């Protein structure tokens, strides 16, 4: 097949979509740069991939977990060797600046090494039985064939968060990459294949959510679904899966607040706000969408933040001097424009940015200015709804308690940050902020693979990725061994 033409991976074979249809993967910084052609698959391709995964499961589940882990360790080494190549590919297809793309690949490397260690730590429990001559324990078992639906903003890191724990747990996988960024998933899986992963254990089916995603969720042989995306789509995934009693792990939206108190180190808080709001062009579920400013520092902080935001260099992320890359597609640009219009229509003040960039080289891609909206109140839509772009809202408050109340007054609860030198308030915020992640004197973005990742309210459904992902991808089995050589009836024969 041509160099830039990619196919589905099903049972160890690279196959076109049965429909023969493809779609283009386009560089969002330069639409003339076609990264590759990918299969526009349908339910029939999903069915083949699930069948291949089901067949592979019969032998993969019997491979000792430490041996499964060795493959992940080798994959981590391969990813390390290919880090620069894969980062360049990611910047071309997703747009994030090259330094961030390297960080995305590095997170997959970290995940490989971390999960490889878990291959010798899939611990169960032993416990005394209430009866004589009886042994009791619990062990972890693989779920079976799992479906993985991944987003475009972290196109290698998030697939690694899902696939590596699933694999070390003894499951086989069918993954649907985001249509905006499929190449990074191909690169990740290629590293696994080259590390010795057997055919059929990991399968890729490319295509849209309505054709591939729904088919994955509804397939009777898919035993569990791990989904990262919007809360709206996640709700539909959960409802479809519930009809078949299928467990689902949902990682969804955020509307994350950085709270800055009067006693904060303002320069540090400014650094955090700039990185949190405009890193990855604001296209993170953990992005700083709201900056809550105590009134004593609000004017100074606002002035300095606007000055620094206006100086950010925007452009093609392959240019090492660029600080803010493009948005991933035209739809995201339209969303950013819409929310700026909504905010100003509700009485907020546009302090900088607010427009798509179309002149010169910007006209080749989908660029939006770093945007700051001031005079926002907690009831405005810009303060409550996820934008997923380089748009941040500034909200002022009087007391620490009011700042916490505003931060919690939304439907999401992923990440949060507090800047202060007051240790007592820091610990009160850790206790009181309704979020799965709280940072003290650090921005809302960033995660380490050996900690739990996820949120509350409409951000998630209680499961966590990171250190706790294996909990989702394994099930518990209780085991009783009675060596008394007689019938023992637990609570009946154990009664006084």
C-alpha positions in Angstrom: 0.0 0.0 0.0 1.2 3.6 -0.5 3.4 5.1 2.1 0.7 7.4 3.6 -2.2 4.9 3.3 -3.1 3.1 6.5 -5.4 0.2 7.2 -7.2 -1.4 10.1 -5.2 -3.9 12.2 -7.4 -7.0 12.7 -6.0 -10.3 13.9 -2.5 -9.3 13.0 -3.3 -8.3 9.5 -3.5 -4.8 8.0 -6.8 -4.7 6.2 -8.8 -1.9 4.4 -12.3 -1.1 5.5 -14.7 -3.5 3.9 -16.5 -0.5 2.3 -13.3 0.5 0.6 -13.8 4.0 1.9 -11.1 6.2 3.4 -10.8 9.7 5.0 -7.9 12.1 5.1 -5.9 13.0 8.2 -5.0 16.6 7.7 -2.4 18.8 9.5 -4.5 21.5 11.3 -1.6 24.0 10.9 -1.4 23.5 7.1 -4.4 21.8 5.4 -2.3 21.2 2.3 -0.3 18.7 4.3 -2.1 15.4 4.2 -0.7 13.2 7.0 -2.4 10.0 5.7 -5.4 8.2 4.4 -7.2 6.0 6.9 -10.1 3.5 6.6 -13.6 4.7 7.1 -14.8 1.6 8.7 -18.2 0.3 9.7 -19.9 -2.3 12.0 -18.7 -5.2 9.8 -15.1 -4.2 10.4 -15.8 -4.0 14.2 -17.3 -7.4 14.1 -14.2 -8.9 12.5 -11.9 -7.2 15.0 -13.9 -8.4 17.9 -13.9 -11.9 16.6 -10.1 -11.7 16.3 -9.7 -10.3 19.8 -12.0 -13.0 21.2 -10.0 -15.7 19.6 -6.7 -14.2 20.8 -8.1 -14.0 24.4 -8.2 -17.8 24.7 -4.4 -17.9 24.7 -3.4 -14.3 25.9 -5.2 -14.7 29.2 -3.0 -17.8 29.9 0.2 -15.9 29.4 1.6 -15.2 32.9 1.2 -11.5 33.8 4.9 -10.9 34.3 5.5 -12.2 30.7 2.7 -9.9 29.4 4.5 -7.1 31.3 7.8 -7.8 29.6 6.2 -7.0 26.2 5.0 -3.6 27.6 8.5 -2.9 28.9 10.0 -3.6 25.5 7.3 -1.4 23.9 8.4 1.4 26.3 12.0 1.0 25.1 10.8 1.2 21.5 8.7 4.3 22.1 11.8 5.9 23.7 13.9 5.1 20.6 11.2 6.5 18.3 10.1 9.4 20.5 11.2 12.2 18.2 9.7 10.6 15.1 6.4 10.0 16.9 6.3 13.5 18.3 6.8 15.0 14.9 3.9 12.8 13.6 1.7 13.9 16.4 2.3 17.6 15.9 1.5 17.2 12.2 -1.8 15.5 12.9 -2.9 17.2 16.1 -1.2 20.6 16.1 0.2 20.8 19.6 3.6 22.3 19.8 6.5 19.9 19.4 7.6 20.2 23.1 4.1 19.1 24.1 4.0 16.3 21.6 7.3 15.0 23.0 5.7 15.1 26.4 2.7 13.1 25.1 4.9 10.4 23.8 6.9 10.5 27.1 3.7 9.9 29.0 3.1 6.7 27.0 6.7 5.7 27.8 6.2 6.3 31.5 2.9 4.4 31.4 4.6 1.4 29.7 7.3 1.2 32.4 4.8 1.8 35.2 2.3 -0.8 34.1 5.1 -3.3 33.3 5.9 -3.2 37.0 2.3 -4.0 37.8 2.7 -7.3 36.0 4.2 -8.7 39.2 1.8 -6.8 41.4 -1.6 -8.0 40.3 -2.2 -8.9 44.0 -5.2 -10.7 45.4 -5.9 -11.2 49.0 -5.8 -14.1 51.4 -8.1 -14.1 54.5 -8.9 -16.6 57.3 -12.0 -18.7 56.7 -14.6 -18.8 59.4 -14.4 -22.6 59.2 -11.7 -25.1 60.1 -9.6 -26.7 57.3 -10.8 -24.2 54.7 -8.7 -21.7 52.8 -10.1 -18.4 51.4 -8.6 -16.0 48.9 -9.4 -13.6 46.1 -7.7 -13.3 42.7 -7.9 -10.9 39.8 -9.3 -12.2 36.5 -9.2 -10.5 33.0 -12.5 -9.0 31.8 -12.2 -10.4 28.3 -12.4 -8.3 25.1 -12.5 -4.6 25.8 -13.4 -1.7 23.6 -11.3 1.5 23.8 -12.6 4.8 22.5 -9.9 7.5 22.6 -9.8 11.3 21.9 -7.7 13.5 19.7 -6.1 15.9 22.2 -3.7 13.3 23.7 -3.6 10.8 20.9 -0.8 8.6 22.3 -0.9 9.2 26.1 -4.6 8.4 26.6 -4.6 5.3 24.4 -1.6 4.1 26.5 -3.5 4.8 29.7 -6.3 2.5 28.5 -4.5 -0.2 26.5 -1.5 -1.0 28.7 -3.4 -1.7 31.9 -6.0 -3.7 29.9 -3.2 -5.8 28.3 -1.2 -6.5 31.5 -4.5 -7.6 33.1 -4.9 -10.3 30.4 -7.5 -8.7 28.2 -7.5 -8.3 24.4 -8.5 -4.9 22.9 -10.2 -3.2 20.0 -9.4 0.4 19.9 -11.1 3.2 17.9 -8.8 6.2 17.5 -10.2 9.7 17.1 -10.6 10.5 13.4 -8.6 13.7 13.8 -5.5 11.9 15.1 -5.4 8.2 14.2 -1.7 8.0 13.3 -0.5 8.4 16.9 -2.5 5.3 17.8 -1.0 3.4 14.9 2.4 4.4 16.1 1.6 3.2 19.7 0.3 -0.1 18.5 3.2 -0.6 16.1 5.5 -0.3 19.1 3.5 -3.1 20.8 3.6 -5.3 17.7 7.3 -4.8 17.3 7.7 -5.6 21.0 6.2 -9.0 20.4 2.5 -8.6 21.1 0.7 -11.6 19.6 -1.7 -11.2 16.7 -5.2 -10.3 17.6 -4.4 -9.1 21.1 -4.6 -5.5 20.0 -6.8 -4.4 17.1 -7.4 -1.0 15.5 -10.6 0.0 13.7 -10.7 3.5 12.3 -13.9 5.4 11.6 -16.5 7.7 13.0 -18.4 7.4 16.3 -21.7 6.6 14.8 -20.3 3.7 12.7 -17.5 2.3 14.7 -18.0 3.7 18.2 -21.6 2.6 18.5 -20.8 -0.8 17.0 -18.1 -1.3 19.7 -20.4 -0.3 22.5 -23.2 -2.5 21.4 -21.3 -5.6 20.4 -22.3 -8.5 22.7 -18.7 -9.9 22.9 -17.2 -6.6 24.1 -17.2 -7.0 27.8 -16.3 -3.5 28.9 -15.8 0.0 27.3 -13.3 2.7 28.3 -14.2 6.0 26.8 -12.6 9.5 26.9 -14.5 12.4 25.3 -17.2 14.9 25.9 -19.8 14.5 28.6 -22.6 14.6 26.0 -21.2 11.6 24.0 -20.2 9.8 27.2 -23.7 9.9 28.5 -24.9 8.2 25.3 -22.2 5.6 25.5 -23.2 4.8 29.0 -26.8 4.5 28.1 -26.1 2.2 25.2 -23.8 0.0 27.2 -26.3 -0.2 30.1 -28.8 -1.9 27.9 -26.3 -4.9 27.8 -25.2 -4.6 31.4 -21.7 -3.6 30.1 -19.4 -1.8 32.5 -18.1 1.6 31.2 -15.3 3.8 32.4 -16.0 7.4 31.4 -13.5 10.2 31.4 -15.2 13.4 30.2 -15.3 17.2 30.4 -13.9 19.8 32.7 -14.4 23.5 33.5 -11.3 23.8 35.7 -10.7 26.7 38.1 -7.4 28.3 39.2 -8.0 30.3 42.4 -5.5 33.0 43.1 -5.6 34.5 46.7 -4.3 37.9 47.7 -1.2 36.4 49.3 -0.2 34.3 46.3 3.1 34.5 44.5 1.7 36.4 41.5 4.5 35.7 39.1 4.1 32.0 39.8 0.3 32.2 39.5 0.7 34.0 36.2 3.0 31.3 34.8 0.5 28.7 35.9 -2.5 30.6 34.4 -0.8 31.1 31.0 0.3 27.5 30.8 -3.0 26.1 32.1 -5.2 28.2 29.8 -3.2 28.2 26.6 -1.1 25.0 26.8 -2.3 22.6 24.0 -4.3 25.6 22.8 -6.7 25.1 25.6 -7.7 21.7 24.2 -7.3 19.7 27.4 -10.0 18.4 29.7 -7.8 19.7 32.5 -7.3 23.2 30.9 -7.7 26.2 33.1 -11.0 27.5 31.8 -11.7 29.9 34.8 -9.3 32.0 36.8 -10.8 33.1 40.1 -9.1 36.2 41.4 -9.4 37.6 44.9 -10.2 41.3 44.5 -7.0 42.5 46.2 -4.8 41.3 43.3 -7.4 41.1 40.5 -6.5 44.3 38.7 -2.7 43.7 38.7 -3.1 40.0 37.8 -5.5 40.8 34.9 -3.3 43.5 33.4 -0.2 41.2 33.5 -2.0 38.2 32.2 -3.4 40.1 29.2 0.0 41.6 28.4 1.6 38.1 28.5 -1.2 36.5 26.5 -0.8 39.0 23.7 2.9 38.2 23.4 2.4 34.4 22.9 3.7 33.3 19.5 1.1 31.4 17.5 1.9 29.2 14.6 2.8 25.7 13.3 3.9 23.6 16.2 6.8 22.1 14.3 8.5 25.5 14.7 10.3 25.2 18.1 9.8 28.9 18.8 5.9 28.7 18.6 4.1 28.6 21.9 0.5 28.1 20.8 -0.5 25.8 17.9 -3.7 25.6 15.9 -7.0 24.2 17.0 -7.6 20.7 15.7 -10.3 21.5 13.2 -12.9 24.1 12.0 -15.5 22.9 14.4 -13.3 23.8 17.4 -12.8 27.2 15.9 -16.5 27.8 15.6 -17.0 26.7 19.2 -14.4 29.2 20.4 -16.0 32.0 18.4 -19.5 31.0 19.6 -18.5 31.2 23.3 -16.8 34.6 22.9 -20.0 35.9 21.4 -22.1 34.4 24.1 -19.9 35.9 26.8 -19.9 39.4 25.4 -23.7 39.1 24.8 -24.2 38.3 28.5 -22.2 41.3 29.6 -18.6 40.1 29.9 -15.7 42.1 28.5 -13.3 40.8 25.8 -9.9 41.7 27.1 -7.8 40.2 24.4 -8.0 37.8 21.4 -11.5 36.5 20.5 -10.9 36.0 16.8 -9.8 33.3 14.3 -6.6 34.1 12.5 -6.8 33.9 8.7 -4.1 36.2 7.3 -1.0 34.9 5.7 0.3 31.5 6.9 -2.6 31.4 9.4 -5.0 31.0 6.4 -3.6 27.5 5.8 -4.9 26.2 9.0 -7.3 26.6 12.0 -5.8 29.2 14.4 -7.5 31.1 17.2 -6.1 33.9 19.3 -5.4 33.3 23.0 -8.5 34.9 24.5 -9.3 36.4 27.9 -12.7 37.4 29.0 -13.2 39.6 32.0 -16.1 40.7 34.1 -17.5 37.2 34.2 -20.0 36.1 36.8 -20.5 32.5 37.9 -23.9 32.3 36.2 -22.7 33.1 32.7 -22.4 30.3 30.2 -18.7 31.1 29.7 -18.2 30.3 33.4 -20.1 27.0 33.3 -19.7 25.3 29.9 -16.6 23.7 28.4 -15.1 25.5 25.4 -12.1 23.3 24.7 -10.2 26.1 23.1 -7.8 29.0 24.1 -10.5 30.9 25.9 -10.3 31.7 29.7 -12.8 33.5 31.9 -11.8 35.8 34.8 -14.1 35.9 37.8 -13.5 38.1 40.9 -14.4 37.2 44.5 -14.0 38.6 48.0 -13.3 35.8 50.5 -11.6 32.4 50.3 -14.9 30.7 51.0 -16.5 32.5 48.1 -13.7 31.3 45.8 -14.3 27.7 46.8 -18.0 28.1 46.3 -17.6 29.6 42.8 -15.1 26.8 41.9 -17.7 24.2 42.9 -20.7 25.8 41.3 -20.5 23.9 38.0 -21.5 20.5 36.7 -17.9 19.3 36.2 -15.2 18.3 38.7 -11.9 17.3 37.1 -9.1 19.5 38.0 -8.6 22.5 40.3 -5.7 24.7 41.5 -5.1 27.1 44.4 -2.3 29.7 44.6 -1.6 30.8 48.2 1.1 30.9 50.8 -1.4 30.1 53.6 -1.0 26.4 54.5 -4.3 26.3 56.4 -6.2 27.5 53.4 -4.3 25.1 51.1 -5.5 22.1 53.1 -9.0 23.5 53.4 -9.1 23.7 49.6 -7.8 20.1 49.2 -10.7 19.0 51.4 -13.4 21.3 50.0 -12.8 21.5 46.2 -15.1 19.2 44.3 -12.6 17.8 41.9 -10.7 14.6 41.2 -7.4 16.5 41.1 -6.3 19.5 43.2 -3.0 21.3 42.7 -1.5 23.8 45.2 0.7 26.5 43.7 0.7 24.7 40.3 -1.5 24.8 37.2 -4.6 22.6 36.6 -2.9 20.7 33.7 -0.5 17.9 34.1 -0.8 14.3 35.4 1.6 11.6 36.6 0.8 8.0 35.6 1.2 6.5 39.0 -1.6 8.6 40.5 -5.4 8.2 39.9 -6.7 10.4 37.1 -10.4 11.3 36.8 -13.1 13.5 38.2 -16.5 13.8 39.8 -20.0 15.0 38.7 -20.3 15.1 34.9 -16.6 14.6 34.5 -16.7 10.9 35.1 -18.6 7.9 36.5 -16.4 7.0 39.4 -13.6 5.0 37.7 -10.1 6.3 37.5 -7.3 5.9 35.0 -3.6 6.0 36.0 -2.8 4.0 39.0 -6.3 2.7 39.4 -7.0 1.6 35.8 -6.3 -2.0 36.5 -9.3 -2.1 38.9 -11.5 -1.5 35.9 -9.8 -4.0 33.6 -9.8 -6.9 36.0 -12.6 -8.6 37.9 -12.5 -10.2 41.3 -13.0 -13.9 41.9 -13.4 -15.3 45.4 -11.8 -18.8 45.9 -12.6 -21.2 48.7 -10.6 -24.5 49.1 -12.1 -26.8 51.7 -9.7 -29.5 52.7 -11.8 -30.9 55.6 -13.0 -33.8 53.5 -16.6 -33.2 54.8 -19.5 -30.9 53.9 -19.2 -27.6 55.7 -22.1 -25.2 55.3 -20.5 -21.8 56.3 -22.9 -19.8 58.4 -25.1 -22.8 59.1 -22.5 -25.0 60.6 -20.6 -22.1 62.1 -23.6 -20.9 64.1 -23.4 -21.1 67.9 
